[in-house]
Amino acid sequence: MKHRCFWVTKSKLYQEYHDHEWGQPVYDDETLFEFLVLETFQAGLSWITILNKRENFREAFDNFDYKKISKYPESKYESLLQDAGIVRNKLKVRSAISNAQLFMEVQQEFGSFSKFIWAYVASKPIINRFNERKDVPATTPLSDKISRDLKKRGFKFVGSTVIYAYMQAIGMVNDHTTDCFKYLN
């Protein structure tokens, strides 16, 4: 039997996410945007709630196509608020649209969002060595710094806790605990 990180439940969906996505370095802008949207919607909720609705989000948000999302008219915003398959938070839905616009501004400035975000770690994941749940932080000075930078650029729902979870999801930090079969794998 595989030993996984402490947060993984018996849910097959959770296990698949942990085993095949979480902590794997992501460098393509499309996936980076998808995780940004999902992490911002997760703020204040459990990650399993978002994972269970992920396909609904994918459908509702045009496969996370930030170019399309950036141009959503008010009518699309209103229809998203009626979609029971996603988290219908007015501010989060609005932020997905504005964050898509800002995401493209970052791409213009840096050539890609990937270059921008990965520059914080010189394009190499930080490999942590956490043994237990209590060792894993919710924020770090680096997530504080990235959060401040994104907020300065106008991004919403990008507090330090959300950003640290984002860093974990996209593999900027490897926070698999040392007893997990994915640690250094």
Secondary structure, DSSP 8 states (H G I E B T S, - for coil): -----TT--S-HHHHHHHHHTTT-----HHHHHHHHHHHHHHTTS-HHHHHHHHHHHHHHTGGG-HHHHTT--HHHHHHHHT-TTS---HHHHHHHHHHHHHHHHHHHHHSSHHHHHHGGGTTS-EE----SGGGS-S--HHHHHHHHHHHHTT-SS--HHHHHHHHHHTTSEE---TTSTTTT-
